[in-house]
Structures are given as structure tokens and as C-alpha cells.
């Protein structure tokens, strides 16, 4: 599904004993704190409207993936491609897989209307802090966020309505005018029909090259 291809998905591995009821409670407290995780979006009178729903506790199901690492990766890819119902929600998904006697894999998926890269990582960071604090019998060290994802969306809409975005777009159109189309090398012809199939390849750049790139970006 094209829309599902823009989902933001990630997570982390857990090595050690896990208190599942306590972990579920931490997830619920996070959902209660962030209204964007309790929101849905639908049209009313031709206008897109955000609705914030009352908090409802949800349990986290533990799925067994022991002895099947290849199958686990395929299941994570499948879960990451789920198409969310924006009109009804919930607009996030969390899956917990047992990969060993005391090893787990957590998968957290949201559509881009709920989180961007920074806010997504903040959710995971908060969840880790909540569980660590609860397991240690202390209060979580959480600061009230200075702004929320909804605040950014409101700022962006204001920038569009005021013409600020059009001004910025005009700047880059002028700077890039006359540049040739960038043709990236590839190992096979591009399909005539667009698909959302693909993969990710992670690699590290040498420290010296990273510094050169950063310096060039600052100069530009």
C-alpha cells in the first residue's frame, strides 16, 4: 500500500528479564500523556479535523519468534506496512516478540501524521525511561515537552498560509535553476510502474569524510 510505505517503524532489542504487565502499563502511561497517540483524523464539512479521544488502556501482546530469525524479520516488515485507519485509529502499533528465553524485539510503528523522526525517538526514549524507573521503584525523569507534534503542524500550516513556504521554495528554485537532473547509478533499469518495494543499507563514513561533508554544508 502506497500510504503505508510512509510509515515510520523501528524499535530495539531487549536483553534480560521483562515484566510484561509493567511494560504494558508504561506504554499506556505514554499514550495517556501524548494526545497525538490518541487522535484520529477525518473530514467534516470538507475540512480535515483532528479528534482527540479519551485514554483507553491497551495490552501489549507477546508473540513467540524463538528459533526463527529470518521469519522474525519478515514479520517485522509485514507489521511495518500496516495501513492505519486515520478516521478511527488507533494510529500507532506496537509488537513485542520473544526471540529467546530472556530476549525480545520491540517494534513500534506510526503513520507520519503522528510522528516525525525526532518525536518518534522521543517516544521510544520515554518508554525506556518509564520502564527503567518503574523497575527501580523511582519516578521517571520526564520533562514536559516545550512543544508537541501538533504544535509543529500548526506552525507549518501558518507558514504555508502566510506565504513563507512559497518564499523558501522560490529561493531554492532560483538556486537550483539550470542544474542538470541528477541521474543516480543503478544496477538494473528502473521499472516503468512505481512500486514501494525496497530496502535499506546502512554504512559508516570515515570520520574525515564526515567532517568534510559537514564543513561543505556549513559553507553552502
Steps between C-alpha positions, in 0.01 A plus 500: 500500500640839400386683814642228725837540331543830685456339841774563753614172653779400734568377849768322693609166641458423870749268668388385847189419698195706405198570720228502234218649715734776616616565145139522379421746777792719389370497142156603625641786707686624192180487295311684771763775507518563124164593348631452146513125574129517584397700193320421179443710187192529283322751278213715630343741256789460262759586766742253653432487874710346775315326781665416833346194664483417871777276626434127484747245635639249251689180565819407317486151353816289524566292188740208485775528238762274656711296260386687190712816446423513130130468567519776759645746251223417252235547770647837598493614137139385469395678820679818390289510184164502675257760365356705787137610511547875541130561565471261793846416632691401697781654297788305644592137526734323737608137474717310745672180384679249721824404326655297783439392859572856617537686170239710323452720196274807523346646185328841508316629191324831434373681192677831425197700611578389858877538521814606319851374563565713809166444673511129416833463679364699792218249543745210511728688738210577731389136497849385598517756781154411630575129515847547652358731765207274582726195528730695735211633709557866416308771319590541130718800420281655232484866410189654353576548129538861392295423191309204360457362152166678471675831574740439212208417267328826601821695434543336162142578399551863603820515295315369195206739541729801552700429186822423688526155346445642151780748563737223608403287201571794270846539651594141425347507153725795423811337650443171317393647169710364216635204694487175301273221619690276739520150361595257772687186388302179537557134440180437303250702294231684692155348468248691292244446777566661837517263796595550861722194519849562625747452780743693715876467505681654798868590481745725686701780341860563610524775761706721269244476220215577740680816613559608138132452418393694811741782415370520141140512625583786738672689218198459274 
